[in-house]
Amino acid sequence: MAFGLFGKRVGLILGVIAAFAAMPTGLHGLREYPVLLSSLLAYGMSAIVCTALSWRSEKRFDFDLIGERVTNYQEAEERHASMPAKGDKAREMSRGGRAPREITA
């Protein structure tokens, strides 16, 4: 996400910092959790394969486009959050015009 929000240089810097910060845990603490370790290994190998295929490709990644898409998504989320919430009447109508019943024993 750092690539989309801040650009290529900041994304690479944060990736290197995160890798060094996670290294002690990855080298020592994860040996006790073989299922988690194997899942992380699969994710890591997937990242390596995807990176290698991306470097091999002639098409270059458009960082401006991903920045625009992330910004558009954030603006849509803000618009959605600022919309007024539906009232009780609207909730009743979505349930077929019936008010919810209480369960009694």
C-alpha positions in Angstrom: 0.0 0.0 0.0 2.9 2.3 0.5 3.6 2.2 -3.2 0.1 3.4 -4.0 -0.1 6.0 -1.3 3.4 7.5 -1.3 5.2 6.3 -4.4 7.9 3.9 -5.5 10.8 5.2 -3.4 8.9 5.4 -0.1 7.4 1.9 -0.8 10.8 0.4 -1.3 12.2 2.0 1.8 9.3 0.9 3.9 9.6 -2.6 2.5 13.3 -2.9 3.5 12.6 -1.5 7.0 9.7 -4.0 7.4 11.9 -6.9 6.3 14.6 -6.0 8.8 12.1 -5.5 11.5 10.5 -8.9 10.9 13.7 -10.8 10.5 14.3 -11.7 14.2 10.8 -13.2 14.5 11.1 -14.9 11.2 14.4 -16.5 12.0 13.7 -17.7 15.5 10.1 -17.5 16.7 8.2 -19.1 13.9 9.8 -22.5 14.2 7.3 -23.3 16.8 4.4 -22.9 14.4 5.0 -25.1 11.4 1.6 -24.5 9.7 2.0 -20.7 9.9 5.6 -21.0 8.8 4.6 -23.1 5.7 1.9 -20.6 4.8 4.3 -17.7 5.1 6.8 -19.6 3.0 4.1 -20.1 0.3 3.3 -16.4 0.3 7.0 -15.5 0.1 7.6 -17.8 -2.8 4.5 -16.4 -4.5 5.9 -12.9 -4.0 9.3 -13.9 -5.5 7.7 -15.6 -8.5 5.4 -12.6 -9.2 8.3 -10.2 -8.8 10.5 -12.2 -11.2 7.7 -12.3 -13.8 7.1 -8.6 -13.4 10.8 -7.8 -14.0 10.8 -10.1 -17.0 7.8 -8.4 -18.5 8.2 -5.6 -21.1 5.1 -3.7 -19.7 6.1 -1.3 -16.9 3.9 -0.7 -13.8 2.1 2.7 -13.8 2.5 4.0 -10.3 0.5 7.1 -11.1 -2.5 4.9 -12.1 -2.4 2.9 -8.8 -2.2 6.2 -6.9 -5.2 7.5 -8.7 -7.2 4.3 -8.1 -6.3 4.3 -4.4 -7.3 8.0 -4.0 -10.6 7.4 -5.9 -11.4 4.5 -3.5 -10.6 6.6 -0.5 -12.8 9.4 -1.7 -15.7 7.0 -2.4 -15.3 5.6 1.1 -15.5 9.1 2.6 -18.6 9.9 0.6 -20.2 6.7 1.7 -19.3 7.4 5.4 -20.8 10.9 5.2 -24.2 9.6 3.9 -27.0 9.6 6.6 -27.7 6.3 8.2 -31.0 4.5 7.4 -33.7 4.9 10.1 -35.8 2.3 11.8 -38.6 2.8 9.3 -36.3 1.8 6.4 -35.1 -1.2 8.3 -38.6 -2.4 8.8 -39.5 -1.9 5.2 -36.4 -4.0 4.2 -37.8 -6.8 6.3 -41.1 -6.9 4.4 -42.8 -4.2 6.5 -42.7 -6.2 9.7 -41.0 -5.1 12.9 -38.6 -7.7 14.4 -40.2 -10.0 17.0 -38.7 -10.8 20.4 -38.2 -14.4 21.2 -39.8 -15.4 24.5 -39.4 -18.7 26.2 
